[in-house]
Amino acid sequence: QVHVVESGGGSVQAGGSLRLSCAASIGISRFNAVAWYRQAPGKEREMVARITTGDKTTYADSATGQFTISRDNANKRVYLQMDDLKVDDAAVYYCVAGYSCWGQGTQVTVTS
């Protein structure tokens, strides 16, 4: 069974930044695709960003220009850099490795 673990969540003021990190028990680099999803209270879960083979990246419209997904093969991590955070960005953020291996999520809180 593959374990996916997110870290880096926390509380930040609006306009601030956070970097989320994702790791997997078998090495995140083994997965051709890794994505970040988020779910806020009362809202549907949505994909925020995905990175695939060759470091091709895809972003939700809401994340474009604000979030950056990247892969660090040396440290076996996938990161989500979130800048200029807004109150609406508050959610539980999940890392998904290979389309089906979900982590437990990490909470991001943004205060005004």
Beta strands, then each sheet from edge to edge (+ up, - down):
strand 1: 4-7
strand 2: 10-13
strand 3: 18-24
strand 4: 34-39
strand 5: 46-52
strand 6: 56-59
strand 7: 67-72
strand 8: 77-82
strand 9: 91-97
strand 10: 101-102
strand 11: 106-111
sheet 1: 1+ 3- 8+ 7-
sheet 2: 2+ 11+ 9- 4+ 5- 6+
sheet 3: 2+ 11+ 9- 10+
end
